[in-house]
Amino acid sequence: MLSRYKEISPNHQFYLFTLGLVLCLLAMVLTDMWLPIVAGTYIMTGLVVEAWVRLVHILPLQDDMARIQQELTRLNEQLDKLQEVEQSSAPHS
């Protein structure tokens, strides 16, 4: 479900799902259609929690992984250069 809503930003998803949850809870209080709204409330609660986890934990983790990947690539390039220098400076027999 984390990749389903790519058209809007994660912040806006969180706000949208939270608004939907509040409306479901308000509808439970104000109407007699309690049972169908409870099902909708469970669904909206799941979407809110999922959006919150994505916003707070997954997106920062992806940013960290991208940064670490860039650093790993840079270090591999430096290692290759050092190996080339070491091979070229080694005495030829």
C-alpha positions as CSV (number, residue, x, y, z in Angstrom):
1,M,0.0,0.0,0.0
2,L,2.9,2.3,0.4
3,S,3.4,3.0,-3.3
4,R,-0.3,3.2,-4.2
5,Y,-0.7,7.0,-3.8
6,K,2.2,8.5,-5.7
7,E,0.3,11.5,-7.1
8,I,0.2,13.4,-3.8
9,S,3.0,14.0,-1.4
10,P,3.3,12.0,1.8
11,N,2.5,15.0,3.9
12,H,-0.7,15.6,2.0
13,Q,-1.6,11.9,2.2
14,F,-1.2,12.0,6.0
15,Y,-3.4,15.2,6.3
16,L,-6.0,13.7,3.9
17,F,-6.3,10.4,5.7
18,T,-6.4,12.2,9.1
19,L,-9.2,14.4,7.8
20,G,-11.1,11.3,6.6
21,L,-10.6,9.6,10.0
22,V,-12.0,12.7,11.8
23,L,-15.0,12.8,9.4
24,C,-15.6,9.1,10.0
25,L,-15.5,9.6,13.8
26,L,-17.8,12.6,13.5
27,A,-20.2,10.6,11.3
28,M,-20.2,7.8,14.0
29,V,-21.3,10.3,16.6
30,L,-23.9,12.2,14.5
31,T,-25.7,9.4,12.6
32,D,-27.4,6.1,13.2
33,M,-25.4,4.3,10.5
34,W,-22.9,3.2,13.1
35,L,-21.8,-0.2,11.8
36,P,-20.8,0.7,8.2
37,I,-19.0,3.8,9.6
38,V,-17.0,1.6,12.0
39,A,-15.7,-0.4,9.1
40,G,-14.7,2.8,7.3
41,T,-13.1,4.1,10.5
42,Y,-10.9,0.9,10.8
43,I,-9.8,1.4,7.2
44,M,-9.0,5.1,7.6
45,T,-7.1,4.3,10.8
46,G,-5.0,1.9,8.9
47,L,-4.3,4.4,6.2
48,V,-3.4,7.1,8.8
49,V,-1.0,4.8,10.6
50,E,0.5,3.7,7.3
51,A,1.0,7.3,6.1
52,W,2.5,8.3,9.4
53,V,5.0,5.4,9.4
54,R,5.9,6.2,5.8
55,L,6.4,9.9,6.6
56,V,8.3,9.5,9.9
57,H,10.3,6.3,9.3
58,I,10.5,5.1,5.7
59,L,11.2,8.3,3.8
60,P,14.1,9.4,6.1
61,L,15.5,5.8,5.8
62,Q,15.4,6.0,2.0
63,D,17.2,9.3,2.1
64,D,19.9,7.8,4.4
65,M,20.3,4.8,2.1
66,A,20.7,7.0,-0.9
67,R,23.4,9.1,0.9
68,I,25.2,5.9,2.0
69,Q,25.0,4.5,-1.5
70,Q,26.6,7.7,-2.8
71,E,29.4,7.5,-0.2
72,L,30.0,3.9,-1.0
73,T,30.3,4.7,-4.7
74,R,32.8,7.5,-3.9
75,L,34.8,5.2,-1.7
76,N,34.9,2.4,-4.3
77,E,36.2,5.0,-6.8
78,Q,38.9,6.0,-4.4
79,L,39.8,2.4,-3.8
80,D,40.1,1.7,-7.5
81,K,42.4,4.7,-7.9
82,L,44.6,3.6,-5.1
83,Q,44.8,0.1,-6.5
84,E,45.8,1.5,-9.9
85,V,48.5,3.7,-8.3
86,E,49.7,0.7,-6.3
87,Q,49.9,-1.5,-9.4
88,S,51.6,1.2,-11.5
89,S,54.2,1.9,-8.8
90,A,55.0,-1.8,-8.1
91,P,58.4,-2.8,-9.5
92,H,58.1,-4.8,-12.7
93,S,60.0,-8.1,-12.7
